Amino acid sequence: MGFELLTSSEMKRAEQLAGDAGLSGAVLMERAGYAVARSVQSLVQTGGNILVVCGPGNNGGDGFVAGQILSDRGYNVELVFLGFLENLVGEALSAALSWQGPIVSAEQANILDTDIVVDGLFGSGLSRDIVGENRILIERINASGKRVVAIDVPSGVDSDTGQVRGISIR
């Protein structure tokens, strides 16, 4: 079974068509969050430890939604947000504000005791190399050997070219 990956512009067009069909960005984000949660549930038993890593865009918003769903379903969710809430807009802001648990820093993330990592750091719109705190967190996740469920594409992979932008989640 193969997968078709959409380029950034194709994804934007798909989202535009969904909007034209009456689906709001909030509904799309909720559906993405549910899909991610279902994937995690197929891999980890209820009560397992889940690390959700959220970035500053809609990919992070999907992560916030998935994290809340998993928490509501009996998983122990630790959530890292690399960004500033005051910089979030639209659906990503709404998703972040709906998160009911604590947010830990990247340094506090307990990667080694997690059963699976949800990668909501960067998605199909990534247009720059991964550096700084983001790079360090990705290095820690990769070094842990933990299984990762990536939202859209693994963070650090340019969805238009398939090239790694400095580093990527494995």
Biotite code that builds the C-alpha atoms (Angstrom):
import biotite.structure as struc

atoms = struc.array([
    struc.Atom([0.000, 0.000, 0.000], chain_id="A", res_id=1, res_name="MET", atom_name="CA", element="C"),
    struc.Atom([1.521, 3.318, -1.048], chain_id="A", res_id=2, res_name="GLY", atom_name="CA", element="C"),
    struc.Atom([0.996, 6.794, 0.244], chain_id="A", res_id=3, res_name="PHE", atom_name="CA", element="C"),
    struc.Atom([0.697, 9.958, -1.755], chain_id="A", res_id=4, res_name="GLU", atom_name="CA", element="C"),
    struc.Atom([2.303, 12.979, -0.165], chain_id="A", res_id=5, res_name="LEU", atom_name="CA", element="C"),
    struc.Atom([1.087, 16.413, -1.101], chain_id="A", res_id=6, res_name="LEU", atom_name="CA", element="C"),
    struc.Atom([3.381, 19.353, -1.676], chain_id="A", res_id=7, res_name="THR", atom_name="CA", element="C"),
    struc.Atom([2.831, 22.460, 0.382], chain_id="A", res_id=8, res_name="SER", atom_name="CA", element="C"),
    struc.Atom([0.894, 24.165, -2.410], chain_id="A", res_id=9, res_name="SER", atom_name="CA", element="C"),
    struc.Atom([-1.200, 21.031, -3.026], chain_id="A", res_id=10, res_name="GLU", atom_name="CA", element="C"),
    struc.Atom([-2.044, 20.874, 0.670], chain_id="A", res_id=11, res_name="MET", atom_name="CA", element="C"),
    struc.Atom([-3.073, 24.529, 0.698], chain_id="A", res_id=12, res_name="LYS", atom_name="CA", element="C"),
    struc.Atom([-5.261, 23.867, -2.345], chain_id="A", res_id=13, res_name="ARG", atom_name="CA", element="C"),
    struc.Atom([-6.861, 20.832, -0.661], chain_id="A", res_id=14, res_name="ALA", atom_name="CA", element="C"),
    struc.Atom([-7.606, 22.930, 2.420], chain_id="A", res_id=15, res_name="GLU", atom_name="CA", element="C"),
    struc.Atom([-9.061, 25.664, 0.211], chain_id="A", res_id=16, res_name="GLN", atom_name="CA", element="C"),
    struc.Atom([-11.313, 23.144, -1.543], chain_id="A", res_id=17, res_name="LEU", atom_name="CA", element="C"),
    struc.Atom([-12.448, 21.778, 1.813], chain_id="A", res_id=18, res_name="ALA", atom_name="CA", element="C"),
    struc.Atom([-13.260, 25.324, 2.898], chain_id="A", res_id=19, res_name="GLY", atom_name="CA", element="C"),
    struc.Atom([-15.170, 25.921, -0.325], chain_id="A", res_id=20, res_name="ASP", atom_name="CA", element="C"),
    struc.Atom([-17.155, 22.768, 0.477], chain_id="A", res_id=21, res_name="ALA", atom_name="CA", element="C"),
    struc.Atom([-18.130, 24.247, 3.842], chain_id="A", res_id=22, res_name="GLY", atom_name="CA", element="C"),
    struc.Atom([-15.536, 22.687, 6.144], chain_id="A", res_id=23, res_name="LEU", atom_name="CA", element="C"),
    struc.Atom([-13.977, 25.248, 8.452], chain_id="A", res_id=24, res_name="SER", atom_name="CA", element="C"),
    struc.Atom([-10.341, 25.230, 9.452], chain_id="A", res_id=25, res_name="GLY", atom_name="CA", element="C"),
    struc.Atom([-11.449, 24.313, 12.965], chain_id="A", res_id=26, res_name="ALA", atom_name="CA", element="C"),
    struc.Atom([-13.270, 21.227, 11.670], chain_id="A", res_id=27, res_name="VAL", atom_name="CA", element="C"),
    struc.Atom([-10.247, 20.195, 9.607], chain_id="A", res_id=28, res_name="LEU", atom_name="CA", element="C"),
    struc.Atom([-7.979, 20.604, 12.643], chain_id="A", res_id=29, res_name="MET", atom_name="CA", element="C"),
    struc.Atom([-10.361, 18.580, 14.813], chain_id="A", res_id=30, res_name="GLU", atom_name="CA", element="C"),
    struc.Atom([-10.496, 15.806, 12.210], chain_id="A", res_id=31, res_name="ARG", atom_name="CA", element="C"),
    struc.Atom([-6.704, 15.777, 11.954], chain_id="A", res_id=32, res_name="ALA", atom_name="CA", element="C"),
    struc.Atom([-6.435, 15.550, 15.739], chain_id="A", res_id=33, res_name="GLY", atom_name="CA", element="C"),
    struc.Atom([-8.853, 12.619, 15.849], chain_id="A", res_id=34, res_name="TYR", atom_name="CA", element="C"),
    struc.Atom([-6.949, 10.824, 13.071], chain_id="A", res_id=35, res_name="ALA", atom_name="CA", element="C"),
    struc.Atom([-3.665, 11.243, 14.938], chain_id="A", res_id=36, res_name="VAL", atom_name="CA", element="C"),
    struc.Atom([-5.261, 10.055, 18.186], chain_id="A", res_id=37, res_name="ALA", atom_name="CA", element="C"),
    struc.Atom([-6.622, 6.938, 16.424], chain_id="A", res_id=38, res_name="ARG", atom_name="CA", element="C"),
    struc.Atom([-3.154, 6.175, 15.073], chain_id="A", res_id=39, res_name="SER", atom_name="CA", element="C"),
    struc.Atom([-1.610, 6.483, 18.515], chain_id="A", res_id=40, res_name="VAL", atom_name="CA", element="C"),
    struc.Atom([-4.338, 4.342, 20.083], chain_id="A", res_id=41, res_name="GLN", atom_name="CA", element="C"),
    struc.Atom([-3.574, 1.592, 17.581], chain_id="A", res_id=42, res_name="SER", atom_name="CA", element="C"),
    struc.Atom([0.034, 1.542, 18.811], chain_id="A", res_id=43, res_name="LEU", atom_name="CA", element="C"),
    struc.Atom([-0.180, 2.209, 22.564], chain_id="A", res_id=44, res_name="VAL", atom_name="CA", element="C"),
    struc.Atom([-2.523, 0.758, 25.176], chain_id="A", res_id=45, res_name="GLN", atom_name="CA", element="C"),
    struc.Atom([-4.780, 3.060, 27.163], chain_id="A", res_id=46, res_name="THR", atom_name="CA", element="C"),
    struc.Atom([-2.865, 4.474, 30.107], chain_id="A", res_id=47, res_name="GLY", atom_name="CA", element="C"),
    struc.Atom([0.356, 4.706, 28.121], chain_id="A", res_id=48, res_name="GLY", atom_name="CA", element="C"),
    struc.Atom([2.679, 7.697, 28.210], chain_id="A", res_id=49, res_name="ASN", atom_name="CA", element="C"),
    struc.Atom([2.448, 10.009, 25.212], chain_id="A", res_id=50, res_name="ILE", atom_name="CA", element="C"),
    struc.Atom([4.713, 12.960, 24.449], chain_id="A", res_id=51, res_name="LEU", atom_name="CA", element="C"),
    struc.Atom([3.108, 15.495, 22.115], chain_id="A", res_id=52, res_name="VAL", atom_name="CA", element="C"),
    struc.Atom([5.463, 18.077, 20.624], chain_id="A", res_id=53, res_name="VAL", atom_name="CA", element="C"),
    struc.Atom([3.680, 21.138, 19.216], chain_id="A", res_id=54, res_name="CYS", atom_name="CA", element="C"),
    struc.Atom([5.074, 23.923, 17.097], chain_id="A", res_id=55, res_name="GLY", atom_name="CA", element="C"),
    struc.Atom([3.895, 27.452, 16.360], chain_id="A", res_id=56, res_name="PRO", atom_name="CA", element="C"),
    struc.Atom([1.530, 26.742, 13.447], chain_id="A", res_id=57, res_name="GLY", atom_name="CA", element="C"),
    struc.Atom([-1.445, 24.644, 12.450], chain_id="A", res_id=58, res_name="ASN", atom_name="CA", element="C"),
    struc.Atom([0.612, 21.460, 12.761], chain_id="A", res_id=59, res_name="ASN", atom_name="CA", element="C"),
    struc.Atom([1.026, 22.341, 16.424], chain_id="A", res_id=60, res_name="GLY", atom_name="CA", element="C"),
    struc.Atom([-2.706, 23.033, 16.616], chain_id="A", res_id=61, res_name="GLY", atom_name="CA", element="C"),
    struc.Atom([-3.352, 19.494, 15.336], chain_id="A", res_id=62, res_name="ASP", atom_name="CA", element="C"),
    struc.Atom([-1.012, 18.275, 18.089], chain_id="A", res_id=63, res_name="GLY", atom_name="CA", element="C"),
    struc.Atom([-2.899, 20.162, 20.795], chain_id="A", res_id=64, res_name="PHE", atom_name="CA", element="C"),
    struc.Atom([-6.164, 18.608, 19.592], chain_id="A", res_id=65, res_name="VAL", atom_name="CA", element="C"),
    struc.Atom([-4.685, 15.094, 19.465], chain_id="A", res_id=66, res_name="ALA", atom_name="CA", element="C"),
    struc.Atom([-3.149, 15.546, 22.908], chain_id="A", res_id=67, res_name="GLY", atom_name="CA", element="C"),
    struc.Atom([-6.461, 16.575, 24.445], chain_id="A", res_id=68, res_name="GLN", atom_name="CA", element="C"),
    struc.Atom([-8.303, 13.670, 22.831], chain_id="A", res_id=69, res_name="ILE", atom_name="CA", element="C"),
    struc.Atom([-5.700, 11.196, 24.070], chain_id="A", res_id=70, res_name="LEU", atom_name="CA", element="C"),
    struc.Atom([-5.774, 12.695, 27.555], chain_id="A", res_id=71, res_name="SER", atom_name="CA", element="C"),
    struc.Atom([-9.570, 12.462, 27.601], chain_id="A", res_id=72, res_name="ASP", atom_name="CA", element="C"),
    struc.Atom([-9.265, 8.802, 26.582], chain_id="A", res_id=73, res_name="ARG", atom_name="CA", element="C"),
    struc.Atom([-7.069, 7.841, 29.526], chain_id="A", res_id=74, res_name="GLY", atom_name="CA", element="C"),
    struc.Atom([-3.535, 8.364, 28.242], chain_id="A", res_id=75, res_name="TYR", atom_name="CA", element="C"),
    struc.Atom([-0.856, 10.173, 30.227], chain_id="A", res_id=76, res_name="ASN", atom_name="CA", element="C"),
    struc.Atom([-0.031, 13.069, 27.940], chain_id="A", res_id=77, res_name="VAL", atom_name="CA", element="C"),
    struc.Atom([2.953, 15.344, 28.332], chain_id="A", res_id=78, res_name="GLU", atom_name="CA", element="C"),
    struc.Atom([2.853, 18.297, 25.943], chain_id="A", res_id=79, res_name="LEU", atom_name="CA", element="C"),
    struc.Atom([5.741, 20.460, 24.782], chain_id="A", res_id=80, res_name="VAL", atom_name="CA", element="C"),
    struc.Atom([5.003, 23.699, 22.950], chain_id="A", res_id=81, res_name="PHE", atom_name="CA", element="C"),
    struc.Atom([7.867, 25.433, 21.188], chain_id="A", res_id=82, res_name="LEU", atom_name="CA", element="C"),
    struc.Atom([6.496, 28.847, 20.494], chain_id="A", res_id=83, res_name="GLY", atom_name="CA", element="C"),
    struc.Atom([4.649, 31.705, 22.120], chain_id="A", res_id=84, res_name="PHE", atom_name="CA", element="C"),
    struc.Atom([0.912, 31.568, 22.714], chain_id="A", res_id=85, res_name="LEU", atom_name="CA", element="C"),
    struc.Atom([0.645, 35.264, 21.931], chain_id="A", res_id=86, res_name="GLU", atom_name="CA", element="C"),
    struc.Atom([1.947, 34.537, 18.405], chain_id="A", res_id=87, res_name="ASN", atom_name="CA", element="C"),
    struc.Atom([-0.677, 31.899, 17.624], chain_id="A", res_id=88, res_name="LEU", atom_name="CA", element="C"),
    struc.Atom([-3.693, 32.830, 15.525], chain_id="A", res_id=89, res_name="VAL", atom_name="CA", element="C"),
    struc.Atom([-6.942, 31.275, 14.351], chain_id="A", res_id=90, res_name="GLY", atom_name="CA", element="C"),
    struc.Atom([-7.532, 27.585, 14.809], chain_id="A", res_id=91, res_name="GLU", atom_name="CA", element="C"),
    struc.Atom([-4.053, 26.937, 16.225], chain_id="A", res_id=92, res_name="ALA", atom_name="CA", element="C"),
    struc.Atom([-4.725, 29.442, 19.009], chain_id="A", res_id=93, res_name="LEU", atom_name="CA", element="C"),
    struc.Atom([-8.144, 27.933, 19.729], chain_id="A", res_id=94, res_name="SER", atom_name="CA", element="C"),
    struc.Atom([-6.636, 24.446, 19.879], chain_id="A", res_id=95, res_name="ALA", atom_name="CA", element="C"),
    struc.Atom([-3.882, 25.593, 22.243], chain_id="A", res_id=96, res_name="ALA", atom_name="CA", element="C"),
    struc.Atom([-6.376, 27.321, 24.518], chain_id="A", res_id=97, res_name="LEU", atom_name="CA", element="C"),
    struc.Atom([-8.520, 24.183, 24.637], chain_id="A", res_id=98, res_name="SER", atom_name="CA", element="C"),
    struc.Atom([-5.606, 22.098, 25.983], chain_id="A", res_id=99, res_name="TRP", atom_name="CA", element="C"),
    struc.Atom([-6.421, 21.345, 29.622], chain_id="A", res_id=100, res_name="GLN", atom_name="CA", element="C"),
    struc.Atom([-3.121, 19.945, 30.806], chain_id="A", res_id=101, res_name="GLY", atom_name="CA", element="C"),
    struc.Atom([0.250, 21.438, 31.639], chain_id="A", res_id=102, res_name="PRO", atom_name="CA", element="C"),
    struc.Atom([2.767, 22.488, 29.043], chain_id="A", res_id=103, res_name="ILE", atom_name="CA", element="C"),
    struc.Atom([6.382, 21.580, 29.736], chain_id="A", res_id=104, res_name="VAL", atom_name="CA", element="C"),
    struc.Atom([9.514, 23.049, 28.239], chain_id="A", res_id=105, res_name="SER", atom_name="CA", element="C"),
    struc.Atom([11.612, 21.111, 25.751], chain_id="A", res_id=106, res_name="ALA", atom_name="CA", element="C"),
    struc.Atom([14.258, 20.649, 28.449], chain_id="A", res_id=107, res_name="GLU", atom_name="CA", element="C"),
    struc.Atom([11.676, 19.159, 30.828], chain_id="A", res_id=108, res_name="GLN", atom_name="CA", element="C"),
    struc.Atom([10.287, 16.704, 28.273], chain_id="A", res_id=109, res_name="ALA", atom_name="CA", element="C"),
    struc.Atom([10.554, 13.194, 29.646], chain_id="A", res_id=110, res_name="ASN", atom_name="CA", element="C"),
    struc.Atom([11.288, 11.508, 26.321], chain_id="A", res_id=111, res_name="ILE", atom_name="CA", element="C"),
    struc.Atom([12.835, 8.342, 27.728], chain_id="A", res_id=112, res_name="LEU", atom_name="CA", element="C"),
    struc.Atom([9.731, 7.430, 29.759], chain_id="A", res_id=113, res_name="ASP", atom_name="CA", element="C"),
    struc.Atom([7.285, 7.954, 26.920], chain_id="A", res_id=114, res_name="THR", atom_name="CA", element="C"),
    struc.Atom([5.769, 5.138, 24.874], chain_id="A", res_id=115, res_name="ASP", atom_name="CA", element="C"),
    struc.Atom([5.396, 7.207, 21.719], chain_id="A", res_id=116, res_name="ILE", atom_name="CA", element="C"),
    struc.Atom([6.076, 10.735, 20.482], chain_id="A", res_id=117, res_name="VAL", atom_name="CA", element="C"),
    struc.Atom([3.539, 12.724, 18.468], chain_id="A", res_id=118, res_name="VAL", atom_name="CA", element="C"),
    struc.Atom([5.417, 15.096, 16.172], chain_id="A", res_id=119, res_name="ASP", atom_name="CA", element="C"),
    struc.Atom([3.354, 18.242, 15.650], chain_id="A", res_id=120, res_name="GLY", atom_name="CA", element="C"),
    struc.Atom([6.340, 20.564, 15.528], chain_id="A", res_id=121, res_name="LEU", atom_name="CA", element="C"),
    struc.Atom([6.440, 21.547, 11.843], chain_id="A", res_id=122, res_name="PHE", atom_name="CA", element="C"),
    struc.Atom([4.317, 20.361, 8.951], chain_id="A", res_id=123, res_name="GLY", atom_name="CA", element="C"),
    struc.Atom([3.958, 20.825, 5.239], chain_id="A", res_id=124, res_name="SER", atom_name="CA", element="C"),
    struc.Atom([4.591, 24.573, 5.367], chain_id="A", res_id=125, res_name="GLY", atom_name="CA", element="C"),
    struc.Atom([8.185, 24.344, 6.620], chain_id="A", res_id=126, res_name="LEU", atom_name="CA", element="C"),
    struc.Atom([10.363, 26.735, 4.627], chain_id="A", res_id=127, res_name="SER", atom_name="CA", element="C"),
    struc.Atom([13.536, 27.078, 6.684], chain_id="A", res_id=128, res_name="ARG", atom_name="CA", element="C"),
    struc.Atom([16.229, 24.956, 8.308], chain_id="A", res_id=129, res_name="ASP", atom_name="CA", element="C"),
    struc.Atom([15.666, 23.596, 11.821], chain_id="A", res_id=130, res_name="ILE", atom_name="CA", element="C"),
    struc.Atom([17.978, 25.316, 14.308], chain_id="A", res_id=131, res_name="VAL", atom_name="CA", element="C"),
    struc.Atom([18.287, 26.167, 17.993], chain_id="A", res_id=132, res_name="GLY", atom_name="CA", element="C"),
    struc.Atom([15.864, 24.745, 20.545], chain_id="A", res_id=133, res_name="GLU", atom_name="CA", element="C"),
    struc.Atom([13.892, 22.945, 17.826], chain_id="A", res_id=134, res_name="ASN", atom_name="CA", element="C"),
    struc.Atom([17.013, 21.179, 16.574], chain_id="A", res_id=135, res_name="ARG", atom_name="CA", element="C"),
    struc.Atom([18.062, 20.151, 20.083], chain_id="A", res_id=136, res_name="ILE", atom_name="CA", element="C"),
    struc.Atom([14.616, 18.659, 20.792], chain_id="A", res_id=137, res_name="LEU", atom_name="CA", element="C"),
    struc.Atom([14.620, 16.732, 17.503], chain_id="A", res_id=138, res_name="ILE", atom_name="CA", element="C"),
    struc.Atom([18.115, 15.409, 18.287], chain_id="A", res_id=139, res_name="GLU", atom_name="CA", element="C"),
    struc.Atom([16.871, 14.209, 21.701], chain_id="A", res_id=140, res_name="ARG", atom_name="CA", element="C"),
    struc.Atom([13.812, 12.524, 20.175], chain_id="A", res_id=141, res_name="ILE", atom_name="CA", element="C"),
    struc.Atom([15.916, 10.807, 17.497], chain_id="A", res_id=142, res_name="ASN", atom_name="CA", element="C"),
    struc.Atom([18.501, 9.667, 20.064], chain_id="A", res_id=143, res_name="ALA", atom_name="CA", element="C"),
    struc.Atom([15.766, 8.160, 22.254], chain_id="A", res_id=144, res_name="SER", atom_name="CA", element="C"),
    struc.Atom([14.821, 5.580, 19.644], chain_id="A", res_id=145, res_name="GLY", atom_name="CA", element="C"),
    struc.Atom([11.150, 6.076, 20.521], chain_id="A", res_id=146, res_name="LYS", atom_name="CA", element="C"),
    struc.Atom([8.453, 5.461, 17.930], chain_id="A", res_id=147, res_name="ARG", atom_name="CA", element="C"),
    struc.Atom([7.121, 8.671, 16.397], chain_id="A", res_id=148, res_name="VAL", atom_name="CA", element="C"),
    struc.Atom([3.772, 9.467, 14.797], chain_id="A", res_id=149, res_name="VAL", atom_name="CA", element="C"),
    struc.Atom([4.295, 12.540, 12.615], chain_id="A", res_id=150, res_name="ALA", atom_name="CA", element="C"),
    struc.Atom([1.472, 14.895, 11.703], chain_id="A", res_id=151, res_name="ILE", atom_name="CA", element="C"),
    struc.Atom([1.628, 15.686, 7.947], chain_id="A", res_id=152, res_name="ASP", atom_name="CA", element="C"),
    struc.Atom([5.337, 14.931, 7.435], chain_id="A", res_id=153, res_name="VAL", atom_name="CA", element="C"),
    struc.Atom([8.199, 14.395, 9.887], chain_id="A", res_id=154, res_name="PRO", atom_name="CA", element="C"),
    struc.Atom([9.354, 17.766, 11.193], chain_id="A", res_id=155, res_name="SER", atom_name="CA", element="C"),
    struc.Atom([12.338, 18.949, 9.215], chain_id="A", res_id=156, res_name="GLY", atom_name="CA", element="C"),
    struc.Atom([11.327, 17.349, 5.917], chain_id="A", res_id=157, res_name="VAL", atom_name="CA", element="C"),
    struc.Atom([10.510, 19.845, 3.178], chain_id="A", res_id=158, res_name="ASP", atom_name="CA", element="C"),
    struc.Atom([7.206, 18.606, 1.764], chain_id="A", res_id=159, res_name="SER", atom_name="CA", element="C"),
    struc.Atom([7.932, 20.169, -1.621], chain_id="A", res_id=160, res_name="ASP", atom_name="CA", element="C"),
    struc.Atom([11.330, 18.554, -2.183], chain_id="A", res_id=161, res_name="THR", atom_name="CA", element="C"),
    struc.Atom([11.614, 15.717, 0.343], chain_id="A", res_id=162, res_name="GLY", atom_name="CA", element="C"),
    struc.Atom([14.914, 17.209, 1.473], chain_id="A", res_id=163, res_name="GLN", atom_name="CA", element="C"),
    struc.Atom([15.868, 17.506, 5.136], chain_id="A", res_id=164, res_name="VAL", atom_name="CA", element="C"),
    struc.Atom([16.034, 21.112, 6.341], chain_id="A", res_id=165, res_name="ARG", atom_name="CA", element="C"),
    struc.Atom([19.013, 20.836, 8.716], chain_id="A", res_id=166, res_name="GLY", atom_name="CA", element="C"),
    struc.Atom([17.641, 17.869, 10.701], chain_id="A", res_id=167, res_name="ILE", atom_name="CA", element="C"),
    struc.Atom([14.436, 15.877, 10.735], chain_id="A", res_id=168, res_name="SER", atom_name="CA", element="C"),
    struc.Atom([12.468, 13.615, 13.006], chain_id="A", res_id=169, res_name="ILE", atom_name="CA", element="C"),
    struc.Atom([13.127, 9.969, 12.175], chain_id="A", res_id=170, res_name="ARG", atom_name="CA", element="C"),
])
